[in-house]
C-alpha cells in the first residue's frame, strides 16, 4: 500500500475514513478551503466528474477553517455526493505534500501521484481523470 494512504481521518459526516480503503484504486483528492473562491468555482466540475467516472474515487479534503464552515461549503456547492474529510489540523494535507488550496492530487492504482493546482475547468479535470484511469 502506498505510504500516502496510511492515514485515518474523520469525514464531515462524523464517520472514520481510512486512507487504506483507497489502495489499488484510481483516486482524485481535492484539497479545498471553505472561503476559497477558486474552490467554489471548481465544485460543479468535481461533482460532475465524480458522477461520470464511477470507477474513480473522489475525496474532498477540507482544511484551513472550522468544521462548521466546511459543512456550509459542502451544502452551498451541493457536493454531498463525495466523502469530505475534515482536516482542520492539516494532517492529510501534509501527508500528501499539499500546501495550498485549491490543489488536486491524482493517484494511480499503483500509488504514483501527480498534482495540479486549481482552478481546474471541466475539460482539464476530465483530461487528468482519464489519464489516471487509462495510464
C-alpha positions as CSV (number, residue, x, y, z in Angstrom):
1,X,0.0,0.0,0.0
2,X,1.3,3.5,-0.8
3,X,2.6,5.3,2.3
4,X,0.4,8.3,1.3
5,X,-2.7,6.2,2.1
6,X,-1.6,5.4,5.6
7,X,-3.9,7.8,7.4
8,X,-7.1,7.9,9.3
9,X,-9.4,10.9,9.2
10,X,-12.9,11.9,10.1
11,X,-15.4,12.9,7.4
12,X,-17.7,15.9,7.8
13,X,-20.5,13.3,8.4
14,X,-18.6,12.2,11.5
15,X,-17.5,8.8,10.1
16,X,-14.0,7.4,10.3
17,X,-12.2,7.3,6.9
18,X,-9.3,5.0,6.3
19,X,-6.9,6.0,3.5
20,X,-6.1,2.3,3.1
21,X,-9.6,1.8,1.7
22,X,-8.4,3.6,-1.4
23,X,-5.5,1.2,-2.1
24,X,-5.5,-0.2,-5.6
25,X,-8.0,2.3,-7.0
26,X,-7.5,5.5,-9.0
27,X,-8.2,8.4,-6.6
28,X,-8.7,12.1,-7.0
29,X,-8.1,14.1,-3.8
30,X,-9.5,17.6,-4.0
31,X,-7.9,19.9,-1.3
32,X,-10.2,22.9,-0.7
33,X,-10.9,25.6,1.9
34,X,-14.4,27.0,2.6
35,X,-13.5,30.6,1.9
36,X,-11.7,29.9,-1.4
37,X,-13.3,31.3,-4.5
38,X,-11.3,29.0,-6.8
39,X,-12.6,26.0,-4.8
40,X,-16.1,27.3,-5.1
41,X,-15.8,27.6,-8.9
42,X,-14.4,24.1,-9.2
43,X,-17.1,22.4,-7.2
44,X,-19.6,21.8,-10.1
45,X,-16.8,20.3,-12.2
46,X,-15.7,18.0,-9.4
47,X,-19.3,16.9,-8.7
48,X,-19.9,16.2,-12.4
49,X,-16.6,14.3,-12.8
50,X,-17.3,12.1,-9.7
51,X,-20.7,11.2,-11.2
52,X,-19.2,10.5,-14.6
53,X,-16.2,8.4,-13.5
54,X,-17.8,5.9,-11.1
55,X,-14.6,3.7,-11.1
56,X,-12.5,6.6,-9.7
57,X,-12.7,7.5,-6.0
58,X,-13.1,11.3,-5.4
59,X,-12.3,12.5,-1.9
60,X,-12.6,16.1,-0.8
61,X,-10.1,17.2,1.9
62,X,-11.2,20.3,3.6
63,X,-8.8,22.4,5.7
64,X,-7.8,25.9,6.8
65,X,-11.1,26.7,8.6
66,X,-13.7,25.4,11.0
67,X,-15.8,22.3,10.5
68,X,-18.9,24.4,10.5
69,X,-17.6,26.5,7.6
70,X,-16.6,23.2,5.8
71,X,-20.1,21.8,6.2
72,X,-21.6,25.1,4.9
73,X,-19.3,24.9,1.8
74,X,-20.5,21.3,1.0
75,X,-24.1,22.4,1.3
76,X,-23.6,25.5,-0.8
77,X,-21.8,23.6,-3.5
78,X,-24.1,20.6,-3.4
79,X,-21.1,18.2,-3.3
80,X,-22.6,15.9,-0.7
81,X,-22.1,13.0,-3.2
82,X,-18.4,13.0,-2.2
83,X,-16.8,12.0,1.1
84,X,-15.2,15.1,2.5
85,X,-12.5,14.8,5.2
86,X,-12.4,17.3,8.0
87,X,-8.6,18.1,8.1
88,X,-8.5,21.1,10.5
89,X,-5.0,20.3,11.6
90,X,-3.8,19.7,8.0
91,X,-2.5,16.1,8.7
92,X,-3.8,14.8,5.3
93,X,-2.6,17.9,3.5
94,X,0.9,17.3,4.9
95,X,0.8,13.6,4.2
96,X,0.1,14.3,0.5
97,X,2.5,17.2,0.3
98,X,-0.2,19.9,-0.3
99,X,0.5,23.4,1.0
100,X,-2.2,25.4,-0.7
101,X,-5.8,25.2,-1.8
102,X,-7.1,24.5,-4.5
103,X,-4.9,21.5,-5.2
104,X,-5.7,18.2,-6.8
105,X,-3.7,15.1,-6.2
106,X,-4.3,12.3,-8.7
107,X,-3.2,8.9,-7.5
108,X,-3.0,5.9,-9.9
109,X,-3.8,2.4,-8.6
110,X,0.0,1.7,-8.2
111,X,0.3,4.7,-5.8
112,X,2.1,7.1,-8.1
113,X,0.8,10.7,-7.9
114,X,0.5,13.8,-9.9
115,X,-0.5,17.2,-8.6
116,X,-2.4,20.1,-10.3
117,X,-3.2,23.5,-8.8
118,X,-6.6,24.9,-9.4
119,X,-8.7,26.3,-10.5
120,X,-9.3,23.5,-13.0
121,X,-12.1,23.7,-15.6
122,X,-14.2,20.7,-16.5
123,X,-12.1,19.8,-19.6
124,X,-8.8,20.0,-17.7
125,X,-10.2,17.9,-14.9
126,X,-11.7,15.3,-17.3
127,X,-8.3,15.0,-19.1
128,X,-6.5,14.4,-15.9
129,X,-9.0,11.8,-14.7
130,X,-8.8,10.0,-18.0
131,X,-5.0,9.9,-17.7
132,X,-5.4,8.4,-14.2
133,X,-7.7,5.7,-15.5
134,X,-6.0,4.9,-18.8
135,X,-2.4,5.4,-17.9
